[in-house]
Amino acid sequence: VGYSAMNIARAVRPHGGRVVSLEVDPMHVTIVRNMVEYAGVSDHVDVWTGYCYDVIPHLLDIYGPHSIGMVFMDQKGTRFHTDLQL
């Protein structure tokens, strides 16, 4: 939990990038936030709680319409097909 977010944050940090991680389970949110803090990349990672269909529409309002340069989806099963349409 959080491993991909930390590695991507390390890669985008030199370029001023940010990583937004979505977690459904509040326990996973706590774990990820602690791991990114421990890894020293918390200034480049935001962790949100909720389902993609609830959170993603708000992210464009918060970060801006041209803020997304990459999407990495690591869900279970085939949910990513539905989530990618958002």
Residue pairs with C-beta under 8 A, 6 or more apart in sequence:
1 23
1 28
1 31
1 32
1 35
2 21
2 28
2 31
2 32
2 35
2 36
2 47
3 35
4 72
4 74
5 19
5 21
5 32
5 36
5 45
5 47
6 35
6 36
6 39
6 41
6 45
8 19
8 70
8 72
9 17
9 18
9 19
9 36
9 39
9 41
9 44
9 45
10 39
10 41
11 17
12 18
12 19
12 44
13 41
13 44
17 44
17 69
18 44
18 45
18 46
18 63
18 67
19 41
19 44
19 45
19 46
20 45
20 46
20 47
20 48
20 59
20 63
21 32
21 45
21 46
21 47
21 48
22 47
22 48
22 49
22 50
22 51
22 52
22 55
22 56
23 29
23 32
23 47
23 48
23 49
24 49
24 50
24 51
26 49
29 47
29 48
29 49
32 45
32 47
33 42
33 47
36 42
36 45
36 47
48 55
48 59
49 55
52 79
52 83
52 86
53 82
53 83
53 86
56 83
56 86
57 86
59 67
59 68
60 67
60 68
71 84
73 80
73 83
73 84
75 83
